Amino acid sequence: MGGYITDNYGWRWIFYLNLPIGLLALVMCRALVVDPDYLVSQRAKLRTRHERFDVLGLCLLSVTMTSWRFC
């Protein structure tokens, strides 16, 4: 099917056709897949905790990502 679409319409049409199918799949998964009760309670418990932001981790991550850019 992909070869036929590519030969007759161009390679971009494969992405144009997959976009609505992917969006439909995303909407259906969001509507039909439900988290178990223990995960919902754990997530609610974690949201009530206020932890400090990891400034050192962010700085080290920035240095690492910048180093990768210039390698």
Secondary structure by P-SEA (a helix, b strand, c coil): caaaaaacccaaaaaaaaaaaaaaaaaaaaacccccaaaaaaaaaaaacccccaaaaaaaaaaaaaaaaac
